[in-house]
Amino acid sequence: MSKPVKTEAELVAMARRELKAHLDCPDGIRIAVLRDGQSWEFRAEADDVTVARPGYPECVAMLVQIGDHLSKQYDVSQGGVPDAV
């Protein structure tokens, strides 16, 4: 049984909604979808100022958990670009 397919933009939007529902993340976190064969995961990137803000490590940890959960439910289609929180 195959998983439903979402675009990178859809997955990033889902992750942003989940993050906002659970944490007060600093602005400026970029979320990318990294693919590895048939699997994928989220990757967070930010400038040094954003990384130094309170809550950044918790947001990254939560993003990893969200990505783990979503990657078990959805496959990623081709296309899309990273987005900011």
Z-matrix of the N, CA and C atoms (Angstrom, degrees):
N
C 1 1.456
C 2 1.528 1 108.89
N 3 1.318 2 116.66 1 125.62
C 4 1.457 3 119.68 2 -178.50
C 5 1.528 4 110.32 3 -89.07
N 6 1.317 5 113.80 4 156.91
C 7 1.462 6 120.94 5 179.82
C 8 1.524 7 109.26 6 -86.73
N 9 1.337 8 117.47 7 153.22
C 10 1.463 9 119.71 8 173.39
C 11 1.525 10 109.66 9 -60.53
N 12 1.321 11 116.25 10 152.05
C 13 1.458 12 122.16 11 -177.93
C 14 1.528 13 109.71 12 -104.92
N 15 1.330 14 116.19 13 133.63
C 16 1.463 15 123.36 14 175.34
C 17 1.519 16 108.38 15 -124.05
N 18 1.321 17 116.42 16 152.71
C 19 1.460 18 119.83 17 174.18
C 20 1.532 19 108.51 18 -77.34
N 21 1.329 20 115.72 19 165.31
C 22 1.462 21 119.89 20 175.64
C 23 1.520 22 110.27 21 -58.82
N 24 1.337 23 116.51 22 -42.40
C 25 1.469 24 120.47 23 -179.47
C 26 1.529 25 111.11 24 -61.58
N 27 1.322 26 117.22 25 -40.39
C 28 1.470 27 120.35 26 178.35
C 29 1.526 28 111.19 27 -64.98
N 30 1.327 29 116.78 28 -42.78
C 31 1.460 30 120.43 29 179.70
C 32 1.524 31 111.66 30 -65.54
N 33 1.323 32 116.54 31 -41.36
C 34 1.468 33 120.46 32 178.21
C 35 1.527 34 109.85 33 -64.04
N 36 1.319 35 116.90 34 -41.16
C 37 1.470 36 120.41 35 178.43
C 38 1.527 37 110.70 36 -62.84
N 39 1.318 38 116.72 37 -40.30
C 40 1.465 39 120.53 38 177.35
C 41 1.532 40 110.12 39 -62.93
N 42 1.318 41 116.50 40 -42.78
C 43 1.466 42 120.72 41 179.39
C 44 1.522 43 110.94 42 -63.61
N 45 1.339 44 116.96 43 -43.13
C 46 1.469 45 119.86 44 179.23
C 47 1.524 46 111.38 45 -61.01
N 48 1.338 47 116.67 46 -42.25
C 49 1.468 48 119.61 47 178.64
C 50 1.528 49 110.95 48 -62.06
N 51 1.318 50 116.43 49 -43.66
C 52 1.470 51 119.97 50 178.79
C 53 1.525 52 111.46 51 -63.60
N 54 1.315 53 117.18 52 -44.13
C 55 1.468 54 120.37 53 178.68
C 56 1.525 55 110.77 54 -59.78
N 57 1.323 56 116.62 55 -46.34
C 58 1.466 57 120.16 56 -178.53
C 59 1.517 58 112.04 57 -65.35
N 60 1.324 59 117.08 58 -29.44
C 61 1.461 60 120.73 59 179.81
C 62 1.524 61 111.84 60 -73.20
N 63 1.332 62 117.22 61 -24.86
C 64 1.465 63 120.59 62 -173.37
C 65 1.521 64 114.95 63 -112.39
N 66 1.331 65 117.96 64 -28.83
C 67 1.460 66 121.39 65 -173.51
C 68 1.522 67 111.28 66 -139.06
N 69 1.320 68 115.62 67 158.58
C 70 1.462 69 121.88 68 172.86
C 71 1.531 70 107.19 69 -100.26
N 72 1.327 71 116.09 70 85.45
C 73 1.460 72 121.22 71 -175.80
C 74 1.525 73 110.66 72 -79.86
N 75 1.341 74 116.45 73 145.75
C 76 1.465 75 119.15 74 176.21
C 77 1.526 76 110.41 75 -66.76
N 78 1.328 77 116.14 76 149.09
C 79 1.463 78 120.83 77 175.32
C 80 1.527 79 109.31 78 -66.42
N 81 1.314 80 116.40 79 153.34
C 82 1.454 81 120.63 80 174.14
C 83 1.515 82 115.27 81 100.36
N 84 1.329 83 117.97 82 2.60
C 85 1.464 84 119.81 83 177.08
C 86 1.524 85 107.85 84 -82.98
N 87 1.321 86 115.80 85 123.35
C 88 1.456 87 121.50 86 175.75
C 89 1.517 88 108.39 87 -96.03
N 90 1.330 89 115.82 88 137.60
C 91 1.461 90 121.19 89 -179.65
C 92 1.515 91 108.11 90 -115.77
N 93 1.317 92 116.88 91 126.81
C 94 1.465 93 122.39 92 176.96
C 95 1.522 94 108.83 93 -120.22
N 96 1.323 95 116.00 94 153.55
C 97 1.454 96 122.43 95 174.20
C 98 1.530 97 106.83 96 -101.66
N 99 1.317 98 115.99 97 121.45
C 100 1.468 99 121.40 98 176.89
C 101 1.518 100 108.85 99 -105.01
N 102 1.308 101 115.26 100 129.87
C 103 1.464 102 120.55 101 -179.80
C 104 1.519 103 110.20 102 -102.86
N 105 1.330 104 114.42 103 145.33
C 106 1.459 105 121.03 104 175.34
C 107 1.516 106 106.99 105 -140.91
N 108 1.321 107 115.71 106 91.00
C 109 1.465 108 119.68 107 -176.22
C 110 1.514 109 110.35 108 65.81
N 111 1.318 110 116.81 109 -119.86
C 112 1.454 111 122.15 110 -179.31
C 113 1.525 112 113.03 111 -88.10
N 114 1.317 113 118.19 112 -8.44
C 115 1.464 114 120.99 113 -178.37
C 116 1.522 115 110.81 114 -106.83
N 117 1.336 116 115.15 115 168.79
C 118 1.466 117 120.64 116 178.31
C 119 1.519 118 108.50 117 -151.22
N 120 1.338 119 115.27 118 163.67
C 121 1.456 120 121.67 119 176.13
C 122 1.520 121 108.82 120 -152.95
N 123 1.335 122 115.51 121 163.07
C 124 1.455 123 120.90 122 175.34
C 125 1.517 124 109.62 123 -87.61
N 126 1.322 125 115.78 124 149.94
C 127 1.460 126 122.66 125 173.22
C 128 1.516 127 107.65 126 -132.69
N 129 1.322 128 116.83 127 131.02
C 130 1.468 129 122.07 128 178.36
C 131 1.521 130 109.33 129 -99.68
N 132 1.316 131 115.51 130 141.02
C 133 1.457 132 122.17 131 175.14
C 134 1.512 133 108.15 132 -136.27
N 135 1.331 134 116.32 133 148.04
C 136 1.467 135 120.77 134 177.79
C 137 1.520 136 108.69 135 -161.43
N 138 1.334 137 115.26 136 160.14
C 139 1.457 138 119.01 137 175.43
C 140 1.531 139 109.63 138 -75.08
N 141 1.321 140 117.21 139 170.41
C 142 1.471 141 121.78 140 -175.78
C 143 1.520 142 112.91 141 -60.78
N 144 1.315 143 117.74 142 -35.75
C 145 1.471 144 121.24 143 -179.89
C 146 1.529 145 109.97 144 -64.75
N 147 1.328 146 116.63 145 -44.34
C 148 1.466 147 120.76 146 179.52
C 149 1.515 148 111.07 147 -66.55
N 150 1.323 149 117.01 148 -42.00
C 151 1.465 150 121.38 149 179.19
C 152 1.525 151 111.09 150 -59.97
N 153 1.322 152 117.08 151 -33.36
C 154 1.471 153 121.39 152 -177.99
C 155 1.532 154 112.97 153 -79.42
N 156 1.319 155 118.15 154 -11.46
C 157 1.477 156 120.69 155 -177.44
C 158 1.528 157 111.12 156 -72.23
N 159 1.345 158 115.47 157 150.40
C 160 1.471 159 119.28 158 176.12
C 161 1.526 160 110.58 159 -59.75
N 162 1.300 161 115.78 160 139.36
C 163 1.453 162 121.96 161 176.58
C 164 1.506 163 115.41 162 93.12
N 165 1.339 164 117.93 163 -13.26
C 166 1.465 165 119.20 164 -177.25
C 167 1.537 166 112.35 165 -60.24
N 168 1.342 167 119.32 166 -49.03
C 169 1.474 168 118.12 167 -178.98
C 170 1.530 169 112.83 168 -60.82
N 171 1.329 170 116.30 169 -37.70
C 172 1.463 171 119.97 170 179.23
C 173 1.528 172 111.21 171 -65.89
N 174 1.325 173 116.45 172 -37.61
C 175 1.464 174 120.72 173 178.42
C 176 1.521 175 111.46 174 -65.96
N 177 1.314 176 116.70 175 -41.42
C 178 1.464 177 120.37 176 178.46
C 179 1.533 178 109.99 177 -65.06
N 180 1.318 179 117.26 178 -43.14
C 181 1.465 180 120.98 179 178.67
C 182 1.527 181 110.68 180 -62.21
N 183 1.319 182 116.70 181 -42.51
C 184 1.463 183 120.75 182 178.43
C 185 1.524 184 110.59 183 -65.90
N 186 1.340 185 117.42 184 -38.18
C 187 1.458 186 121.09 185 178.19
C 188 1.528 187 110.92 186 -60.95
N 189 1.316 188 117.20 187 -39.64
C 190 1.466 189 121.03 188 177.32
C 191 1.526 190 110.01 189 -61.41
N 192 1.320 191 116.51 190 -44.77
C 193 1.473 192 120.43 191 179.21
C 194 1.527 193 111.48 192 -64.10
N 195 1.320 194 116.47 193 -42.48
C 196 1.466 195 120.94 194 178.60
C 197 1.526 196 109.98 195 -62.04
N 198 1.332 197 116.07 196 -45.10
C 199 1.466 198 120.39 197 178.72
C 200 1.509 199 112.62 198 -61.47
N 201 1.322 200 116.87 199 -40.35
C 202 1.463 201 120.74 200 178.26
C 203 1.529 202 109.93 201 -61.32
N 204 1.314 203 115.54 202 -44.84
C 205 1.462 204 121.04 203 -179.53
C 206 1.536 205 111.17 204 -65.26
N 207 1.328 206 117.06 205 -48.65
C 208 1.464 207 120.48 206 -177.55
C 209 1.526 208 112.76 207 -68.52
N 210 1.332 209 117.14 208 -33.90
C 211 1.469 210 119.05 209 -178.85
C 212 1.528 211 111.91 210 -68.32
N 213 1.318 212 116.51 211 -21.34
C 214 1.468 213 120.17 212 175.73
C 215 1.530 214 110.80 213 -80.25
N 216 1.336 215 116.67 214 -19.19
C 217 1.464 216 121.24 215 -177.87
C 218 1.516 217 114.15 216 -100.43
N 219 1.356 218 116.96 217 -29.55
C 220 1.466 219 120.55 218 -171.81
C 221 1.522 220 111.85 219 -133.71
N 222 1.325 221 114.20 220 145.96
C 223 1.458 222 121.37 221 166.75
C 224 1.525 223 107.17 222 -93.59
N 225 1.323 224 116.74 223 159.82
C 226 1.467 225 120.83 224 179.91
C 227 1.525 226 108.74 225 -107.06
N 228 1.341 227 115.64 226 137.54
C 229 1.461 228 121.07 227 178.08
C 230 1.524 229 109.06 228 -87.89
N 231 1.298 230 115.50 229 175.01
C 232 1.466 231 120.30 230 176.52
C 233 1.522 232 109.81 231 -75.54
N 234 1.332 233 116.71 232 148.79
C 235 1.470 234 121.12 233 175.79
C 236 1.499 235 112.47 234 99.89
N 237 1.329 236 116.58 235 170.57
C 238 1.456 237 122.94 236 179.06
C 239 1.507 238 111.38 237 104.63
N 240 1.336 239 115.49 238 161.77
C 241 1.457 240 121.37 239 -179.45
C 242 1.514 241 109.34 240 -135.48
N 243 1.351 242 118.88 241 157.60
C 244 1.456 243 121.34 242 176.34
C 245 1.516 244 110.99 243 -60.03
N 246 1.314 245 115.29 244 154.96
C 247 1.456 246 120.89 245 -177.75
C 248 1.509 247 108.93 246 -134.94
N 249 1.322 248 117.47 247 162.23
C 250 1.465 249 122.24 248 -179.18
C 251 1.517 250 110.55 249 -103.39
N 252 1.331 251 115.39 250 149.94
C 253 1.475 252 121.76 251 175.60
C 254 1.496 253 108.04 252 -82.93
